[in-house]
Amino acid sequence: MHAIIRCQGKGLLHMNDDPRKPIMSLRNVDMYYEIKRGLLKQPARIGAVVDVSLDIHEGEVLAVVGESGCGKTTLGNVIIGMLKPTRGQILYNGKDLSQMTRQELKEFRSSVQLVQQDSYAALNPVKTLYHSLCGPVLHKKLARNKAEALKMVHEALDMVEISHEELDKYPHELSGGQRQRILMARAILMRPKLIVADEPVSMIDVSLRISILNLMAKLNKTLNIAFVYITHDFGTARYIARNGNICIMYLGKMVEYGNVQRVLEHPSHPYLQALLTAVPVPDPEIAKKKRNLPLKSIEMPSVAAPPPGCRFHPRCPYSVDICETEEPVLLEHNEGLCACHRVKELPQWSLRADR
């Protein structure tokens, strides 16, 4: 593993002895939104991200997985600097974003790029691809003139396997897969060290998803770009981060972290076990023997009013009294990290009930 997790009251938990410095660090980051409730009432505070700490190293792939509303997209926006955290630090190459000079912030914004879920909304509909790709290169002064900028754009298009002839087209003239590749090309033109990909394949055909994932893996390998891959799909998370790590989020909190293969084969947290149990299995023989994990409730608590103690306890089949009063912290378990009071007592999980 390449990440180091900082836990409440536990200092640093080193998942390996990687001597490299992280390119991006989050330290006890909170992101709260305030919702007005009228003239006489105090605004409601909604914790979209609560006390998240992690390090991302050069060339690492980190998958962030969770249900809708768990805070994974907000976490991505905090990482790229689009949102200023309510509490905590965001460090890029060891320097706090809040203390950077204007020039350092410009360099940071080029080095950390976002690939959005909706490729159509992310591209200007009244500009051709030529203007959408060459414009940022000239604005950032990465090229001395238009000819040099066009050469860079051609190289980026070759990398993402898009024909040069597409440059004269508008976004609506491309397929969803082509637009997603254009977003990748626009991102790598900035020469980034880190790309945050927010559900980049959820809005394109299933048959095209594997090509986008392979493109991301290619960019990771050839250009050594680190990726934060945000998704709710375990299949694509396992594929893109097969040699990386996975972070499981629930109601704004990180509940499990570790190597993606180990975590998905041997999940420790009851929430992750419940998610994996709900995933359909294509093999009918395995489906017949599939293990059930009955939850107390299928309703997800409101993120505006999370339950006390462990946030999963109203739904957890293993919860006891301490789960209702004391919030668990991330602790080392099974070569990973898990935030569960009873993690060492729970039976080892497997997909099949006969094992």
N, C-alpha and C positions, 0 to 999 in steps of 0.2 A: 504494500500500500504506500501511497505517496502523500497522504494527508496526515496532519496532526490535529487532533481534536482537543479543544480546551473545555473542560467540564467545570461546572460550578463546584467550587470547594475542592477540586481535585488537581489543580495545576494543569500541567501538560501531560496528555496521554500520547506517547509516541508510538505510532503504529508500525514504524520501521526506523532504521537508522540512516535514512536518506540524508546525505550531507548537503544537498542542494538547498538553496534558499527558495522559498515559494515566490511565484510572481504575484500572487493575490492571496491576501489573508483577511478573514473576517473574524473579529474578536468581540464576542458577546453582543452581537448585533440585534437590536429591536427595531421593528418598523410598525408604528401605531398610526392608525388613521382616526381622526375625530369626526364624528357624525353629529350634527346639530339636532337637538330634540325639542326645540322651542325656546322661547325667551327666558323662561324661569327654570329650566332644567339644565343641568350640567351636560356638556357634550359626551356622547358615548365614545369610549376609546376601544378601537378594534385592533387587536394584535395580529397583524397579518404574518409577521415574522417575530419570533420571541426567542431571545438568547441563543442565537445560532453562531457557532464558531467553527471555522474550517480553513485549511490551507490548500491552495491549488498550485501544483508545480508545472513547470514547462513540459509540454507534451502529454500531460495527463488528460484522461477522459473521465469526467464525473457525471453520472446520471442522477438527476433529482426527480424522485417519483412520489406521487401522492394523488389523492382524490381532488376533484375540483374544490377550490376554496381552502386548500391546505397551506397556501402561501408560497408555492414554488415559483410562480411567475413574479411575485413581488420580490422574492429573493434574487431572481435573475436581474430585475431592474435595479436593485441595490448594488449588485456586483458591478454593473456597467456604469454606475454613477448617475443613473437617471433619477433615482430617489435618494434623498439624504436620510440616513437612518435616524430614528428618534434617540437611540443610544448605541454606544459601541463604536468600534473603529473599522474602517476599510483601508487596508494597506496595499499599495501597489509597489512592488520591488522594495518593500520595507518602509515606504513613506506614506504617511496618513494623507488621504485625499483632501481632508479639510485644511491641511497645512501646505498644500502644494501651491506653487506660483502659477500664474496664468499660463506660462509656457509649459510647465510640467503637466498641467491639466490638459492642454492641447495634445501633448504627446500621449497622455493616458487615454484620451478619447479615441485616438487612432489605434492604439495598441489593444483596446478591448472593444470588440464589435458585437452587435446584436443581429441575429437572424430571426425575423418575426414569423409567427404562425401564419398570418394572412399575407401572402406574397403580393396579392393584388393591391391591398391597402398600403403596403410598404413602398410601392413604386408610384411615382407621379403619373397619373393617367394621361396628362396632356404633353408629356415629354417622351421622346424616343429613348430607347435604351442607350444610344450613344450619349445623350445628354445626362442620363441618370448615372452612367458609369464614368464618363470623362470629367463631368463636373466636379465630383469630390476630389479627384486626382489633381486637377488644376487648382482647386480651392485650397487644398492642403499643401500645394507647391511640391508635390512628389514628382512632378515632371516639369521640365523647363519650358515646354511649348506644347501645342496641340498634337503635333506629330509624335512626340515622345509619349504623350498621354495615350494616344490611340494605340501605340505599340504595346504599352503596358496593358491596356484593355484587351487587346488581341491575345496576349499571353495568358491573361486571366480566363478568357473565354475558352482557350484551348485546355486549360486546367480543369474547367468544369464541363467540358465537352459540349459547348454551344457553338454553332456556326457563326462566323464573322458577319454573314449576311443578315443575321437577326438584329443587328445594331440599328437598322433603319425602321424597325417595327416599334409599335406602342405596346404597353403591357397587356391590353385586352386581346392582342393578336397572338399571344403565346398561351401554351397550356400551363396548367398549374405546376407541373414538374419543371418546365422550362423557366417559369418565373422564379421558382425556388432556387434553381441553379444560378440565375442572375443575381439573386440576393447573396448567394455564396461568393460569386465573383466580385460583387461590390465590397463585400467584407474583406476578402483577401487582398484587394487592391490597396487597402490601408496598411498592409504589412502587420497584421495583428499578432500578438502573442497569445491571446485568448479570445474565443468566440463563444458567446452564450446563444445557444440554439433553443428557442422556445417553441416546443412542439412543431418542428419544421416539416413533419410528414403527415400531420393529422388531417390536413385539408386537401390531400392529393390522393389519387387512386391507389388502392392497395398494390396493384401491379407495378407502380412506379416508386413505391416507398423504398424498396431495397436499393434502387439505383442512387437515391439521395443519401441513404445511410452509407453506401459504399464510397460515395464522393466525400463524405465527411471523414471516413476512415482514411481515405487517400490523402486528404489535406493534413490530417493529423500525423500521418507517417512521413510524407514527403516534405512538408513545411514545418513539422514539429509544433503545430498549433495546438494549444490546449483547448478542450471543449467542455462546457457545462451543458449537458443535454437534458432539457426539461421535458417531462412526458408523464402520461398516466398509463402508458403501454409497457408492460414488463417485457414483452417480446422484443421490441425495438431497443429498450434499455439494455437488455442482455446482449443484443447483437453489437450495438455501437460501443458499449463499454466493456466488451468481453475481457479485456486485459486491464480494466480500470476499476473504479469504485462506484458504489451506489449509496445515495442518501435517501432515506424514507422520511417523509414529512407528514404530520398530522396536526391539524388546527394550529399551524404556525410553528410547531416544535419539531425538531429532529428527533426521531424515536429509534432509528437504527442506522448504522453506518458500517461499511466494510467492503471487502472485495466482492464484486458483483456476482461471480459464480458461487462463492461460498454463501453469501447472504440469501440468494434465491433458492439454493439447494437445501440450506439448513437455516431457515428463518428463526430468529429468537423471539422477536416481539409478537404478541398475540394479534396486533393490528396487521402486520405483514402476513402472518399466517392466514388470517381471514381473507385478505386480498387475494393471496395465491389460491386459496380454496375456491374462490369465486371465478377464477379464470377458467374458461371452457377448455376441455382436453379433447383433441381430435381423435385419439385412440379409444375406440369403444370399450375395449377390455379394461383399460385403466380407468375410464370414466365410470364403469360399473363399480369399481372398488375404491372410488375416490373418497377421501376422508372429508367429513363434514365438520365444520367448526361453528356451531350455533351461537349467534350473538344474542345478548340480552335485548338489544334493540337494533333495528336497521336504520333508525333516524340518527343523523349526524348532529351533534350539539351545535348551537349557534357559535360562530367565531366571535360574535359581539359579547357573548356571555358564556365563556368556556367553563366547564365544571371545575370545582376545586380538586386539588390533588392531581392524580393522573388524569389527563384529559380523555383518555380512552376508557376509563373505568365504567361509565354508564352502559357501555356496549360490550365490555370484556367478560367472557365466561369464567375467567380465572380471578377476578377482582376480589379483594378482601378489604378489611376495615382500613388498613394503612393506605390503600390505593385511593380512598375517598378523601383523605385528609392531607397527605404528604405528596408533594410533586417529586417524581423520580428524576435522577440525573443520569447522564450517559456514563456507563461503566464498561470496562473491558469485559468481554465475554466471547468465547469461541472465536478468537482471533479478530474480533470486531468490537463494535460498541452498541450498547442497547440501553434504553431508558425504561426499565421495568423493575419494580420491586421484587417480583417473584421469578425473574429470569432463570435463576439457578435451580428453581424447584419445578419448573414446568416440564412436562414430558417432551422428549425429542420429537419434532414434527416431521412427518413425511406425507407426501401427496396421497399415497395409498393407505387405506385403513387397515390392510392386512399386513402391514410392516411395522 
